[in-house]
Amino acid sequence: MITTNTITSDITWVETSQDQCIIFELDAEAVPYANQSITHPHRHSYQEIIWIRKGLAEHLLDDNVVQIPSGTLLIVPMGRIHRFIPSYDCSASVIRFKEEFLPNSSYLLFCQFIEHTALQLTPEQSVCMEAYFSLIRSEYHEADPYHLQPLRHLLSALIAKLEEFSLQHSRVQPHDYARTLCIWNRFNDLIEKKFKAEHKVSYYVSELGVSSRKLGEIVKLYTGKNVAEVIDERLIQEAKRFILFSDLSIKEIAFDLGYSEHSYFSKVFKRLTRMTPSEFKSRAVTA
């Protein structure tokens, strides 16, 4: 199994391994290597949970940089533009897993259009996290590679507990959560499949079988934004990824994202980022 002594392979492990979950520690030995090897924003094909128990970290998500203090649980959804730089005294546990590793998907934490999910935990919650991570680490190192059900369910339980922590500090009340979660998850799943082809709110309303008012209330509840804003932001997030990680021209990116007019794409991009796509590209190149 993976240990802190194999941090070199940990950094790229999920990209090359057929397995679907990896757990490792960032400590005084591993942090210098991690900081040297990951100097530019990048994206992963897996979900990531980072439990920072000591030290600090700088985290860039898309084009937003925040400082992460100790006692924080950081969520990094797959595909997001991301760079994590821990301080040299940082101590953290990292869990990376493919989405299909879990029996059920949830978009309360791993959402593509919510900004940083960084949960600052209380001392009591930190003790709880240590208990969960201890169980998961133990099962991970002892797990039969042909029978990973206990590890799957322990990870699902950890995510459920983190969702509980997150909801305790949100505008979502328990009765709202119970009646809206199914539609919220379906909306997230649908938008990930169709956001390039379907830009209109009416499509999502029709496919989900709810009224536009109902969908608007649910999206507002979880994001503080309206449906049209969420669709536009998902498109522009993807545009940023194309600009940073492809050789496509701005016009080609607009076409790939379903915009029939390059000028309208640029208008939406500037409205959401206060930069044109060309200005964003120039800034990224010189950063």
C-alpha atoms as an extended CHARMM CRD file, in Angstrom:
* protein
*
       287  EXT
         1         1  MET       CA              0.0000000000        0.0000000000        0.0000000000  PROA      1               0.0000000000
         2         2  ILE       CA              0.9670000000        3.6780000000       -0.3720000000  PROA      2               0.0000000000
         3         3  THR       CA              2.8880000000        5.3170000000        2.5030000000  PROA      3               0.0000000000
         4         4  THR       CA              4.3820000000        8.7490000000        3.0370000000  PROA      4               0.0000000000
         5         5  ASN       CA              7.6870000000        7.3400000000        1.8100000000  PROA      5               0.0000000000
         6         6  THR       CA              6.2510000000        6.9980000000       -1.6970000000  PROA      6               0.0000000000
         7         7  ILE       CA              5.0310000000       10.5620000000       -2.1470000000  PROA      7               0.0000000000
         8         8  THR       CA              6.6830000000       10.7510000000       -5.5980000000  PROA      8               0.0000000000
         9         9  SER       CA              4.2340000000        8.2270000000       -7.0010000000  PROA      9               0.0000000000
        10        10  ASP       CA              1.3810000000        9.6080000000       -4.8930000000  PROA      10              0.0000000000
        11        11  ILE       CA              1.2750000000       12.8480000000       -6.8910000000  PROA      11              0.0000000000
        12        12  THR       CA              0.4260000000       11.0560000000      -10.1620000000  PROA      12              0.0000000000
        13        13  TRP       CA             -0.8650000000        7.7740000000       -8.8210000000  PROA      13              0.0000000000
        14        14  VAL       CA             -4.5490000000        8.1380000000       -9.6920000000  PROA      14              0.0000000000
        15        15  GLU       CA             -3.7620000000        9.1430000000      -13.2530000000  PROA      15              0.0000000000
        16        16  THR       CA             -1.9090000000        5.8750000000      -13.9520000000  PROA      16              0.0000000000
        17        17  SER       CA             -3.3180000000        3.2850000000      -11.5510000000  PROA      17              0.0000000000
        18        18  GLN       CA             -6.3240000000        1.1110000000      -12.2710000000  PROA      18              0.0000000000
        19        19  ASP       CA             -7.3900000000        1.4490000000       -8.6490000000  PROA      19              0.0000000000
        20        20  GLN       CA             -9.8720000000        4.1130000000       -7.6700000000  PROA      20              0.0000000000
        21        21  CYS       CA             -8.7980000000        5.4170000000       -4.2790000000  PROA      21              0.0000000000
        22        22  ILE       CA             -5.5400000000        6.5760000000       -2.7020000000  PROA      22              0.0000000000
        23        23  ILE       CA             -4.7980000000        7.8830000000        0.7840000000  PROA      23              0.0000000000
        24        24  PHE       CA             -1.5240000000        9.4550000000        1.8770000000  PROA      24              0.0000000000
        25        25  GLU       CA             -0.0040000000       11.9010000000        4.3400000000  PROA      25              0.0000000000
        26        26  LEU       CA              1.6150000000       15.2740000000        3.7210000000  PROA      26              0.0000000000
        27        27  ASP       CA              4.3010000000       15.7890000000        6.3570000000  PROA      27              0.0000000000
        28        28  ALA       CA              7.6980000000       17.4540000000        6.8040000000  PROA      28              0.0000000000
        29        29  GLU       CA              9.2790000000       14.9640000000        4.3980000000  PROA      29              0.0000000000
        30        30  ALA       CA              6.5950000000       15.0950000000        1.7120000000  PROA      30              0.0000000000
        31        31  VAL       CA              5.7310000000       18.8270000000        1.6250000000  PROA      31              0.0000000000
        32        32  PRO       CA              9.0040000000       20.0690000000        0.0280000000  PROA      32              0.0000000000
        33        33  TYR       CA              8.6550000000       17.5690000000       -2.8050000000  PROA      33              0.0000000000
        34        34  ALA       CA              4.9940000000       18.4640000000       -3.3430000000  PROA      34              0.0000000000
        35        35  ASN       CA              5.7920000000       22.1830000000       -3.5360000000  PROA      35              0.0000000000
        36        36  GLN       CA              8.6310000000       21.6180000000       -6.0060000000  PROA      36              0.0000000000
        37        37  SER       CA              6.6820000000       19.2810000000       -8.2630000000  PROA      37              0.0000000000
        38        38  ILE       CA              3.4260000000       21.2490000000       -8.4820000000  PROA      38              0.0000000000
        39        39  THR       CA              4.2210000000       24.8490000000       -9.3960000000  PROA      39              0.0000000000
        40        40  HSD       CA              1.4660000000       25.5750000000      -11.9270000000  PROA      40              0.0000000000
        41        41  PRO       CA             -2.3370000000       25.3590000000      -11.8010000000  PROA      41              0.0000000000
        42        42  HSD       CA             -3.5610000000       21.9560000000      -12.9680000000  PROA      42              0.0000000000
        43        43  ARG       CA             -6.6280000000       19.7460000000      -12.8020000000  PROA      43              0.0000000000
        44        44  HSD       CA             -7.3490000000       16.2070000000      -11.6920000000  PROA      44              0.0000000000
        45        45  SER       CA             -9.6260000000       13.4450000000      -12.9310000000  PROA      45              0.0000000000
        46        46  TYR       CA            -10.5320000000       12.5400000000       -9.3470000000  PROA      46              0.0000000000
        47        47  GLN       CA            -12.1840000000       14.0520000000       -6.2750000000  PROA      47              0.0000000000
        48        48  GLU       CA             -9.9180000000       15.1870000000       -3.4460000000  PROA      48              0.0000000000
        49        49  ILE       CA            -10.3570000000       15.7140000000        0.2950000000  PROA      49              0.0000000000
        50        50  ILE       CA             -7.5310000000       17.3850000000        2.2420000000  PROA      50              0.0000000000
        51        51  TRP       CA             -7.6370000000       17.4940000000        6.0410000000  PROA      51              0.0000000000
        52        52  ILE       CA             -5.1740000000       20.1800000000        7.2150000000  PROA      52              0.0000000000
        53        53  ARG       CA             -4.5280000000       19.5560000000       10.8730000000  PROA      53              0.0000000000
        54        54  LYS       CA             -1.4180000000       21.7670000000       11.2550000000  PROA      54              0.0000000000
        55        55  GLY       CA              0.1740000000       24.6460000000        9.3580000000  PROA      55              0.0000000000
        56        56  LEU       CA             -1.2300000000       26.7060000000        6.5100000000  PROA      56              0.0000000000
        57        57  ALA       CA             -1.8240000000       26.3370000000        2.7810000000  PROA      57              0.0000000000
        58        58  GLU       CA             -2.4710000000       28.5630000000       -0.1890000000  PROA      58              0.0000000000
        59        59  HSD       CA             -5.1770000000       27.2710000000       -2.4720000000  PROA      59              0.0000000000
        60        60  LEU       CA             -6.0370000000       28.4590000000       -5.9530000000  PROA      60              0.0000000000
        61        61  LEU       CA             -9.3600000000       27.2410000000       -7.3370000000  PROA      61              0.0000000000
        62        62  ASP       CA            -10.1050000000       28.3760000000      -10.8860000000  PROA      62              0.0000000000
        63        63  ASP       CA             -8.8640000000       31.9930000000      -10.6250000000  PROA      63              0.0000000000
        64        64  ASN       CA             -9.5040000000       32.6000000000       -6.9230000000  PROA      64              0.0000000000
        65        65  VAL       CA             -6.7160000000       32.2960000000       -4.3250000000  PROA      65              0.0000000000
        66        66  VAL       CA             -7.4390000000       31.8710000000       -0.6020000000  PROA      66              0.0000000000
        67        67  GLN       CA             -5.3440000000       31.1250000000        2.4730000000  PROA      67              0.0000000000
        68        68  ILE       CA             -6.3520000000       27.9260000000        4.2630000000  PROA      68              0.0000000000
        69        69  PRO       CA             -5.6380000000       27.7590000000        8.0330000000  PROA      69              0.0000000000
        70        70  SER       CA             -5.0650000000       24.6810000000       10.1750000000  PROA      70              0.0000000000
        71        71  GLY       CA             -8.1280000000       22.7650000000       11.3010000000  PROA      71              0.0000000000
        72        72  THR       CA             -9.6750000000       23.0360000000        7.8400000000  PROA      72              0.0000000000
        73        73  LEU       CA            -11.1990000000       20.3750000000        5.6290000000  PROA      73              0.0000000000
        74        74  LEU       CA            -10.6750000000       21.3140000000        1.9660000000  PROA      74              0.0000000000
        75        75  ILE       CA            -12.7070000000       19.8580000000       -0.9180000000  PROA      75              0.0000000000
        76        76  VAL       CA            -11.2720000000       19.9050000000       -4.4660000000  PROA      76              0.0000000000
        77        77  PRO       CA            -13.8130000000       18.7100000000       -7.0810000000  PROA      77              0.0000000000
        78        78  MET       CA            -12.4100000000       16.8590000000      -10.0740000000  PROA      78              0.0000000000
        79        79  GLY       CA            -11.7200000000       18.9300000000      -13.1580000000  PROA      79              0.0000000000
        80        80  ARG       CA            -11.3750000000       22.2580000000      -11.3570000000  PROA      80              0.0000000000
        81        81  ILE       CA             -8.3330000000       24.4140000000      -12.0640000000  PROA      81              0.0000000000
        82        82  HSD       CA             -6.4090000000       24.0480000000       -8.8450000000  PROA      82              0.0000000000
        83        83  ARG       CA             -3.0890000000       24.5500000000       -7.0770000000  PROA      83              0.0000000000
        84        84  PHE       CA             -2.4340000000       23.6100000000       -3.4430000000  PROA      84              0.0000000000
        85        85  ILE       CA              0.7290000000       24.9370000000       -1.7880000000  PROA      85              0.0000000000
        86        86  PRO       CA              1.1790000000       23.8210000000        1.8530000000  PROA      86              0.0000000000
        87        87  SER       CA              3.4960000000       25.5800000000        4.2970000000  PROA      87              0.0000000000
        88        88  TYR       CA              6.6220000000       23.6540000000        5.2400000000  PROA      88              0.0000000000
        89        89  ASP       CA              5.2400000000       22.8960000000        8.6840000000  PROA      89              0.0000000000
        90        90  CYS       CA              1.9670000000       21.6140000000        7.2250000000  PROA      90              0.0000000000
        91        91  SER       CA              0.6040000000       18.2660000000        8.3610000000  PROA      91              0.0000000000
        92        92  ALA       CA             -2.3300000000       16.9210000000        6.3510000000  PROA      92              0.0000000000
        93        93  SER       CA             -4.1270000000       13.7870000000        5.2390000000  PROA      93              0.0000000000
        94        94  VAL       CA             -5.1840000000       13.4720000000        1.6050000000  PROA      94              0.0000000000
        95        95  ILE       CA             -7.8640000000       11.2320000000        0.0950000000  PROA      95              0.0000000000
        96        96  ARG       CA             -8.2110000000       11.0170000000       -3.6790000000  PROA      96              0.0000000000
        97        97  PHE       CA            -10.8800000000        8.8990000000       -5.2960000000  PROA      97              0.0000000000
        98        98  LYS       CA            -12.6260000000        8.3770000000       -8.5970000000  PROA      98              0.0000000000
        99        99  GLU       CA            -16.2890000000        9.3400000000       -8.5750000000  PROA      99              0.0000000000
       100       100  GLU       CA            -17.3570000000        5.8020000000       -9.4660000000  PROA      100             0.0000000000
       101       101  PHE       CA            -15.6050000000        4.4440000000       -6.3490000000  PROA      101             0.0000000000
       102       102  LEU       CA            -18.5410000000        5.5480000000       -4.1850000000  PROA      102             0.0000000000
       103       103  PRO       CA            -21.9350000000        3.8270000000       -4.3680000000  PROA      103             0.0000000000
       104       104  ASN       CA            -23.7860000000        7.1610000000       -4.6730000000  PROA      104             0.0000000000
       105       105  SER       CA            -22.8180000000       10.5990000000       -5.9380000000  PROA      105             0.0000000000
       106       106  SER       CA            -23.6140000000       13.7710000000       -4.0130000000  PROA      106             0.0000000000
       107       107  TYR       CA            -23.1550000000       17.3340000000       -5.1810000000  PROA      107             0.0000000000
       108       108  LEU       CA            -23.3510000000       19.1160000000       -1.8580000000  PROA      108             0.0000000000
       109       109  LEU       CA            -19.5590000000       19.1720000000       -1.5430000000  PROA      109             0.0000000000
       110       110  PHE       CA            -18.1960000000       18.2170000000       -4.9720000000  PROA      110             0.0000000000
       111       111  CYS       CA            -20.0990000000       20.7800000000       -7.0170000000  PROA      111             0.0000000000
       112       112  GLN       CA            -18.5940000000       22.3100000000      -10.1500000000  PROA      112             0.0000000000
       113       113  PHE       CA            -20.0530000000       25.7830000000       -9.7310000000  PROA      113             0.0000000000
       114       114  ILE       CA            -19.6710000000       26.4540000000       -6.0100000000  PROA      114             0.0000000000
       115       115  GLU       CA            -16.5540000000       28.3390000000       -4.9370000000  PROA      115             0.0000000000
       116       116  HSD       CA            -14.0520000000       27.0450000000       -2.3850000000  PROA      116             0.0000000000
       117       117  THR       CA            -15.4620000000       24.4320000000       -0.0190000000  PROA      117             0.0000000000
       118       118  ALA       CA            -13.1850000000       24.8710000000        2.9810000000  PROA      118             0.0000000000
       119       119  LEU       CA            -14.7910000000       23.8060000000        6.2380000000  PROA      119             0.0000000000
       120       120  GLN       CA            -13.2010000000       25.3790000000        9.3100000000  PROA      120             0.0000000000
       121       121  LEU       CA            -13.8360000000       22.7550000000       11.9890000000  PROA      121             0.0000000000
       122       122  THR       CA            -14.4280000000       23.2420000000       15.6900000000  PROA      122             0.0000000000
       123       123  PRO       CA            -12.2170000000       21.3410000000       18.1830000000  PROA      123             0.0000000000
       124       124  GLU       CA            -15.0280000000       18.8090000000       18.6430000000  PROA      124             0.0000000000
       125       125  GLN       CA            -15.4340000000       18.3550000000       14.8790000000  PROA      125             0.0000000000
       126       126  SER       CA            -11.6570000000       17.9750000000       14.5060000000  PROA      126             0.0000000000
       127       127  VAL       CA            -11.6860000000       15.1090000000       16.9860000000  PROA      127             0.0000000000
       128       128  CYS       CA            -14.4830000000       13.5420000000       14.9550000000  PROA      128             0.0000000000
       129       129  MET       CA            -12.4500000000       13.9470000000       11.7370000000  PROA      129             0.0000000000
       130       130  GLU       CA             -9.4220000000       12.2740000000       13.2820000000  PROA      130             0.0000000000
       131       131  ALA       CA            -11.5890000000        9.2870000000       14.2200000000  PROA      131             0.0000000000
       132       132  TYR       CA            -12.9580000000        8.9730000000       10.6800000000  PROA      132             0.0000000000
       133       133  PHE       CA             -9.5440000000        9.3630000000        9.0510000000  PROA      133             0.0000000000
       134       134  SER       CA             -8.0140000000        6.8350000000       11.4550000000  PROA      134             0.0000000000
       135       135  LEU       CA            -10.6350000000        4.2440000000       10.4970000000  PROA      135             0.0000000000
       136       136  ILE       CA            -10.2430000000        4.9720000000        6.7890000000  PROA      136             0.0000000000
       137       137  ARG       CA             -6.4280000000        4.7900000000        6.9230000000  PROA      137             0.0000000000
       138       138  SER       CA             -6.5870000000        1.5080000000        8.8100000000  PROA      138             0.0000000000
       139       139  GLU       CA             -9.0330000000       -0.0180000000        6.3350000000  PROA      139             0.0000000000
       140       140  TYR       CA             -7.0520000000        1.3220000000        3.3770000000  PROA      140             0.0000000000
       141       141  HSD       CA             -3.8320000000       -0.3320000000        4.4990000000  PROA      141             0.0000000000
       142       142  GLU       CA             -5.5740000000       -3.5870000000        5.3620000000  PROA      142             0.0000000000
       143       143  ALA       CA             -8.1350000000       -3.6870000000        2.5490000000  PROA      143             0.0000000000
       144       144  ASP       CA             -8.4000000000       -6.7260000000        0.3490000000  PROA      144             0.0000000000
       145       145  PRO       CA             -7.9380000000       -5.2740000000       -3.1630000000  PROA      145             0.0000000000
       146       146  TYR       CA            -10.6880000000       -7.5940000000       -4.4160000000  PROA      146             0.0000000000
       147       147  HSD       CA            -13.2050000000       -6.5410000000       -1.7830000000  PROA      147             0.0000000000
       148       148  LEU       CA            -13.2060000000       -2.8200000000       -1.0210000000  PROA      148             0.0000000000
       149       149  GLN       CA            -16.7480000000       -2.4440000000        0.2870000000  PROA      149             0.0000000000
       150       150  PRO       CA            -15.7500000000       -1.4230000000        3.8460000000  PROA      150             0.0000000000
       151       151  LEU       CA            -13.4800000000        1.3050000000        2.4930000000  PROA      151             0.0000000000
       152       152  ARG       CA            -16.1970000000        2.5450000000        0.1130000000  PROA      152             0.0000000000
       153       153  HSD       CA            -18.7300000000        2.8200000000        2.9100000000  PROA      153             0.0000000000
       154       154  LEU       CA            -16.3140000000        4.4390000000        5.3700000000  PROA      154             0.0000000000
       155       155  LEU       CA            -15.5170000000        7.0780000000        2.7580000000  PROA      155             0.0000000000
       156       156  SER       CA            -19.2360000000        7.5740000000        2.0880000000  PROA      156             0.0000000000
       157       157  ALA       CA            -19.7900000000        8.0060000000        5.8360000000  PROA      157             0.0000000000
       158       158  LEU       CA            -16.9890000000       10.5880000000        6.0150000000  PROA      158             0.0000000000
       159       159  ILE       CA            -18.5320000000       12.5740000000        3.1570000000  PROA      159             0.0000000000
       160       160  ALA       CA            -21.9730000000       12.3930000000        4.7910000000  PROA      160             0.0000000000
       161       161  LYS       CA            -20.4830000000       13.7690000000        8.0200000000  PROA      161             0.0000000000
       162       162  LEU       CA            -18.7720000000       16.5850000000        6.1220000000  PROA      162             0.0000000000
       163       163  GLU       CA            -22.0540000000       17.4170000000        4.4050000000  PROA      163             0.0000000000
       164       164  GLU       CA            -23.6270000000       17.6300000000        7.8490000000  PROA      164             0.0000000000
       165       165  PHE       CA            -20.9040000000       20.0550000000        9.0060000000  PROA      165             0.0000000000
       166       166  SER       CA            -21.3720000000       22.1260000000        5.8640000000  PROA      166             0.0000000000
       167       167  LEU       CA            -25.1530000000       22.2950000000        6.1870000000  PROA      167             0.0000000000
       168       168  GLN       CA            -24.9060000000       23.4160000000        9.8030000000  PROA      168             0.0000000000
       169       169  HSD       CA            -23.3390000000       26.6690000000        8.5780000000  PROA      169             0.0000000000
       170       170  SER       CA            -25.5430000000       27.1520000000        5.5240000000  PROA      170             0.0000000000
       171       171  ARG       CA            -28.9400000000       28.6500000000        4.8250000000  PROA      171             0.0000000000
       172       172  VAL       CA            -30.3730000000       25.1570000000        4.2330000000  PROA      172             0.0000000000
       173       173  GLN       CA            -32.7220000000       23.9690000000        6.9610000000  PROA      173             0.0000000000
       174       174  PRO       CA            -33.2400000000       20.2400000000        7.6720000000  PROA      174             0.0000000000
       175       175  HSD       CA            -36.7210000000       20.1590000000        6.1470000000  PROA      175             0.0000000000
       176       176  ASP       CA            -35.4500000000       22.0090000000        3.0460000000  PROA      176             0.0000000000
       177       177  TYR       CA            -32.5820000000       19.5590000000        2.6920000000  PROA      177             0.0000000000
       178       178  ALA       CA            -34.9120000000       16.5550000000        2.8140000000  PROA      178             0.0000000000
       179       179  ARG       CA            -37.2590000000       17.8660000000        0.1270000000  PROA      179             0.0000000000
       180       180  THR       CA            -34.7180000000       19.4090000000       -2.2540000000  PROA      180             0.0000000000
       181       181  LEU       CA            -31.6010000000       17.2090000000       -2.2590000000  PROA      181             0.0000000000
       182       182  CYS       CA            -32.8440000000       14.8160000000       -4.9390000000  PROA      182             0.0000000000
       183       183  ILE       CA            -33.6230000000       17.6110000000       -7.4100000000  PROA      183             0.0000000000
       184       184  TRP       CA            -30.3660000000       19.4070000000       -6.5620000000  PROA      184             0.0000000000
       185       185  ASN       CA            -28.3270000000       16.2850000000       -7.3200000000  PROA      185             0.0000000000
       186       186  ARG       CA            -30.2680000000       15.6150000000      -10.5300000000  PROA      186             0.0000000000
       187       187  PHE       CA            -29.7510000000       19.2270000000      -11.6520000000  PROA      187             0.0000000000
       188       188  ASN       CA            -25.9980000000       18.9630000000      -11.0460000000  PROA      188             0.0000000000
       189       189  ASP       CA            -25.7940000000       15.6900000000      -12.9190000000  PROA      189             0.0000000000
       190       190  LEU       CA            -27.8200000000       17.0500000000      -15.8330000000  PROA      190             0.0000000000
       191       191  ILE       CA            -25.8760000000       20.2870000000      -16.1260000000  PROA      191             0.0000000000
       192       192  GLU       CA            -22.5760000000       18.3870000000      -16.2110000000  PROA      192             0.0000000000
       193       193  LYS       CA            -23.8610000000       16.3030000000      -19.1030000000  PROA      193             0.0000000000
       194       194  LYS       CA            -25.5790000000       19.0660000000      -21.0720000000  PROA      194             0.0000000000
       195       195  PHE       CA            -24.1190000000       22.4830000000      -20.2070000000  PROA      195             0.0000000000
       196       196  LYS       CA            -22.2810000000       22.8050000000      -23.5290000000  PROA      196             0.0000000000
       197       197  ALA       CA            -25.3390000000       22.0370000000      -25.6210000000  PROA      197             0.0000000000
       198       198  GLU       CA            -28.1210000000       23.4860000000      -23.4700000000  PROA      198             0.0000000000
       199       199  HSD       CA            -27.7850000000       27.0740000000      -22.2620000000  PROA      199             0.0000000000
       200       200  LYS       CA            -31.4330000000       27.8350000000      -21.5240000000  PROA      200             0.0000000000
       201       201  VAL       CA            -33.1090000000       27.4640000000      -18.1500000000  PROA      201             0.0000000000
       202       202  SER       CA            -36.2310000000       26.0860000000      -19.8630000000  PROA      202             0.0000000000
       203       203  TYR       CA            -34.3620000000       22.9180000000      -20.9060000000  PROA      203             0.0000000000
       204       204  TYR       CA            -33.4210000000       22.0270000000      -17.3160000000  PROA      204             0.0000000000
       205       205  VAL       CA            -36.8900000000       22.8520000000      -16.0460000000  PROA      205             0.0000000000
       206       206  SER       CA            -38.4280000000       20.5330000000      -18.6470000000  PROA      206             0.0000000000
       207       207  GLU       CA            -35.9800000000       17.6700000000      -18.0840000000  PROA      207             0.0000000000
       208       208  LEU       CA            -36.3230000000       17.7740000000      -14.3140000000  PROA      208             0.0000000000
       209       209  GLY       CA            -40.1100000000       18.0310000000      -14.4610000000  PROA      209             0.0000000000
       210       210  VAL       CA            -40.3450000000       20.9790000000      -12.1020000000  PROA      210             0.0000000000
       211       211  SER       CA            -41.5220000000       24.5650000000      -12.4840000000  PROA      211             0.0000000000
       212       212  SER       CA            -38.9980000000       27.2900000000      -13.2230000000  PROA      212             0.0000000000
       213       213  ARG       CA            -39.8910000000       28.8530000000       -9.8850000000  PROA      213             0.0000000000
       214       214  LYS       CA            -39.2530000000       25.5950000000       -8.0260000000  PROA      214             0.0000000000
       215       215  LEU       CA            -35.8730000000       25.0300000000       -9.6820000000  PROA      215             0.0000000000
       216       216  GLY       CA            -34.9280000000       28.6450000000       -9.0740000000  PROA      216             0.0000000000
       217       217  GLU       CA            -35.7180000000       28.3200000000       -5.3720000000  PROA      217             0.0000000000
       218       218  ILE       CA            -33.6280000000       25.1560000000       -5.0320000000  PROA      218             0.0000000000
       219       219  VAL       CA            -30.6070000000       26.5410000000       -6.8910000000  PROA      219             0.0000000000
       220       220  LYS       CA            -30.8550000000       29.7830000000       -4.9030000000  PROA      220             0.0000000000
       221       221  LEU       CA            -30.9780000000       27.7810000000       -1.6830000000  PROA      221             0.0000000000
       222       222  TYR       CA            -27.7010000000       25.9460000000       -2.3700000000  PROA      222             0.0000000000
       223       223  THR       CA            -25.7560000000       28.5950000000       -4.2920000000  PROA      223             0.0000000000
       224       224  GLY       CA            -27.3050000000       31.9860000000       -3.5930000000  PROA      224             0.0000000000
       225       225  LYS       CA            -27.5970000000       32.4490000000       -7.3810000000  PROA      225             0.0000000000
       226       226  ASN       CA            -30.2830000000       32.0110000000      -10.0120000000  PROA      226             0.0000000000
       227       227  VAL       CA            -30.3000000000       29.1790000000      -12.5510000000  PROA      227             0.0000000000
       228       228  ALA       CA            -29.1520000000       31.3020000000      -15.4930000000  PROA      228             0.0000000000
       229       229  GLU       CA            -26.1670000000       32.5510000000      -13.4810000000  PROA      229             0.0000000000
       230       230  VAL       CA            -25.1760000000       28.9890000000      -12.5900000000  PROA      230             0.0000000000
       231       231  ILE       CA            -25.3660000000       27.8610000000      -16.2310000000  PROA      231             0.0000000000
       232       232  ASP       CA            -23.2740000000       30.8180000000      -17.3930000000  PROA      232             0.0000000000
       233       233  GLU       CA            -20.7070000000       30.2970000000      -14.6350000000  PROA      233             0.0000000000
       234       234  ARG       CA            -20.3410000000       26.6100000000      -15.4990000000  PROA      234             0.0000000000
       235       235  LEU       CA            -19.7010000000       27.5340000000      -19.1340000000  PROA      235             0.0000000000
       236       236  ILE       CA            -17.1470000000       30.1940000000      -18.2490000000  PROA      236             0.0000000000
       237       237  GLN       CA            -15.3680000000       27.8560000000      -15.8370000000  PROA      237             0.0000000000
       238       238  GLU       CA            -14.9630000000       25.4060000000      -18.6930000000  PROA      238             0.0000000000
       239       239  ALA       CA            -13.7960000000       28.2140000000      -20.9610000000  PROA      239             0.0000000000
       240       240  LYS       CA            -11.0510000000       29.0640000000      -18.4610000000  PROA      240             0.0000000000
       241       241  ARG       CA             -9.9250000000       25.4460000000      -18.4660000000  PROA      241             0.0000000000
       242       242  PHE       CA             -9.7440000000       25.4110000000      -22.2590000000  PROA      242             0.0000000000
       243       243  ILE       CA             -7.7590000000       28.6530000000      -22.2340000000  PROA      243             0.0000000000
       244       244  LEU       CA             -5.2860000000       27.2780000000      -19.6930000000  PROA      244             0.0000000000
       245       245  PHE       CA             -5.0230000000       23.6800000000      -20.8580000000  PROA      245             0.0000000000
       246       246  SER       CA             -5.5780000000       23.6170000000      -24.6150000000  PROA      246             0.0000000000
       247       247  ASP       CA             -4.2570000000       25.1400000000      -27.8190000000  PROA      247             0.0000000000
       248       248  LEU       CA             -7.7280000000       26.1230000000      -29.0310000000  PROA      248             0.0000000000
       249       249  SER       CA             -8.3330000000       29.6750000000      -30.1530000000  PROA      249             0.0000000000
       250       250  ILE       CA            -10.9180000000       31.8220000000      -28.3570000000  PROA      250             0.0000000000
       251       251  LYS       CA            -13.2700000000       31.3920000000      -31.3010000000  PROA      251             0.0000000000
       252       252  GLU       CA            -12.8460000000       27.5920000000      -31.2220000000  PROA      252             0.0000000000
       253       253  ILE       CA            -13.5120000000       27.5450000000      -27.4830000000  PROA      253             0.0000000000
       254       254  ALA       CA            -16.7000000000       29.5370000000      -27.9520000000  PROA      254             0.0000000000
       255       255  PHE       CA            -17.8670000000       27.1020000000      -30.6330000000  PROA      255             0.0000000000
       256       256  ASP       CA            -17.0140000000       24.0490000000      -28.4880000000  PROA      256             0.0000000000
       257       257  LEU       CA            -19.0880000000       25.4990000000      -25.6430000000  PROA      257             0.0000000000
       258       258  GLY       CA            -22.1210000000       25.9030000000      -27.8670000000  PROA      258             0.0000000000
       259       259  TYR       CA            -21.9870000000       29.6370000000      -28.5250000000  PROA      259             0.0000000000
       260       260  SER       CA            -23.0080000000       30.4430000000      -32.0800000000  PROA      260             0.0000000000
       261       261  GLU       CA            -21.5570000000       33.9480000000      -31.8140000000  PROA      261             0.0000000000
       262       262  HSD       CA            -18.0110000000       34.5230000000      -30.6220000000  PROA      262             0.0000000000
       263       263  SER       CA            -18.8600000000       38.0870000000      -29.6020000000  PROA      263             0.0000000000
       264       264  TYR       CA            -21.6570000000       36.9440000000      -27.2750000000  PROA      264             0.0000000000
       265       265  PHE       CA            -19.3400000000       34.4230000000      -25.6090000000  PROA      265             0.0000000000
       266       266  SER       CA            -16.8030000000       37.2120000000      -24.9950000000  PROA      266             0.0000000000
       267       267  LYS       CA            -19.5700000000       39.4040000000      -23.5610000000  PROA      267             0.0000000000
       268       268  VAL       CA            -20.6540000000       36.7050000000      -21.0770000000  PROA      268             0.0000000000
       269       269  PHE       CA            -17.0270000000       35.9630000000      -20.1760000000  PROA      269             0.0000000000
       270       270  LYS       CA            -16.2970000000       39.6210000000      -19.4230000000  PROA      270             0.0000000000
       271       271  ARG       CA            -19.5050000000       40.0620000000      -17.4380000000  PROA      271             0.0000000000
       272       272  LEU       CA            -18.5280000000       37.2170000000      -15.1120000000  PROA      272             0.0000000000
       273       273  THR       CA            -14.7640000000       37.7500000000      -14.9130000000  PROA      273             0.0000000000
       274       274  ARG       CA            -14.3340000000       41.4870000000      -15.7090000000  PROA      274             0.0000000000
       275       275  MET       CA            -11.8670000000       40.4240000000      -18.4110000000  PROA      275             0.0000000000
       276       276  THR       CA            -12.1810000000       39.4180000000      -22.0200000000  PROA      276             0.0000000000
       277       277  PRO       CA            -11.0600000000       35.8510000000      -22.8550000000  PROA      277             0.0000000000
       278       278  SER       CA             -7.9190000000       37.2970000000      -24.4860000000  PROA      278             0.0000000000
       279       279  GLU       CA             -7.1040000000       39.3300000000      -21.3770000000  PROA      279             0.0000000000
       280       280  PHE       CA             -7.5790000000       36.2590000000      -19.1880000000  PROA      280             0.0000000000
       281       281  LYS       CA             -5.2560000000       34.2540000000      -21.4520000000  PROA      281             0.0000000000
       282       282  SER       CA             -2.5930000000       36.9650000000      -21.3750000000  PROA      282             0.0000000000
       283       283  ARG       CA             -2.7460000000       37.1880000000      -17.5940000000  PROA      283             0.0000000000
       284       284  ALA       CA             -2.4900000000       33.3970000000      -17.2630000000  PROA      284             0.0000000000
       285       285  VAL       CA              0.5810000000       33.2770000000      -19.5190000000  PROA      285             0.0000000000
       286       286  THR       CA              2.4150000000       35.9370000000      -17.4930000000  PROA      286             0.0000000000
       287       287  ALA       CA              1.3230000000       34.6380000000      -14.0480000000  PROA      287             0.0000000000
